[in-house]
Amino acid sequence: MSHYRRRYRGGMFFFTVLTYQRRKILTSDAGRKCLKEAIEKTKESYPFVMKCMCLLPEHFHCIMELPGEDKNYSLRISLIKQHFTRGYLADRGREACTSQSMKMHRNRGIWQRRFWEQKKRSLP
């Protein structure tokens, strides 16, 4: 099993977040609406600045800046995924079939479990 090391320091970060089995759901009308709402809802509780975002059918890239010494970007990505999943399923979105292991760990067939991040030292 891989051991992922996260760099928990404030600043700017580049993320890549993928849908489960690379399902092409993010650029649908419902996908865009739910993702926008999920980001806004997450910002209400845990502020951040979304510097830029690239939305593709099965994943998105974004650059997120956290305020001051705040360093909990994992929570923000997790909340974005949770809010999106709830909104998408409530909007009659469909999830992929999931394994028993996923069900046991309460994972839905919307997002891949992990995300990829890279600390950005400086941007122009």
N, C-alpha and C positions, 0 to 999 in steps of 0.2 A: 504494500500500500504506500502511496506517495504521501509525503509529509509536506504540506504547504506552509510556507513561512510568510506571514504578513508583516509589512512594515507599518507599525502603528505610530505614526508621527503626523502631525498636522501638515497641511499644505494642499497641493494640487495633485490629483491622481487621474490616470487614464484607465478606463475599465472596458472590458469586453464581457458581455452577458449574453448567453445563448439560450434559445428555447430547447425544450426536451426533444430529442431526436431531430433537431434542426427543422422543426415544423415551421412552415411559412405563415405565421399568424400575426406578426407585428405590424405589417403594412396594410392590413385590412382596415376598414373604417372603424370597426369595434376595437381592433388592436391598438391603433393610434390613439383613439379616445381614451381607452383604459390605461394606456401607458402614461399619457399626459396627466390624467387624474391621479394616478398612483404617485407620480413624481411630485405633484402639487400637494397631495395629502401628506407625503413623507416630509416635505419641506416645512409644513406647519409645525410638526413636532420636533424635527431635527434639521435646522436650517443648513443650507449649503447653496452654492452658486453653481449652476450647470453652465459651464463656459461654452461648451458646444456638444452636439450630439449627432451621430450618424446612424440613422435607422434603416436597417435592411430587413427583408422578410423574416429571417430566422435568428437574427441577433442585432444587438446595438452596441455601438462604441460611444463613450462619452468621456468628457473631461470635467471632473467635479472638483470644486475648491471648497474646503472645509473652513469654518471660521476659527480664527485664533489658534488656540492649542487643542481644539477638538480633533480627535483622531479616529473616531469610530465610524469609518466608512462602511465596514461590513454590516453594521446595523442598518444603515441607510439603504444599501443594496438589497438586503433581506426584506426590509419594509416595502420597497418598491415592488419587489417580486410578489410579496403577500397581497398588497393592495391591488396589483394588476390581476392576480389570479382570482381574487374574490369578485372584482368588477367584471372580468372577462367571462367567468362562469355564470354570473348573474345576468349578463347580457346575452345569454344563450351560446356562449363560446363552448367549444368542445375540447376536452383534454385527450391526450393520447392514452392508449392502454398502458397500465403500469404493472410492474411485477409485485409479487407478494412482499418482497423486501422493501420496495418503495412504500407500499401501503403500511407496512409495519412501522416504518420510520415517518409516517404521515407526510410523504412527499407526493405531490400531485403531478400529473403528466403535462405540465406547462413549461417549466424551466429546468435546465440542467442544474445539478446540485451546486456546482462551483461557479465562480466567476474568476476572471483574470484581471489583475491590477498591476499597474506599474507607476511608481512614484515619479512625478514630473518635477525636476529640479527647478527649471525656469522655462518660461514661455516668452516669446517675443512680445 
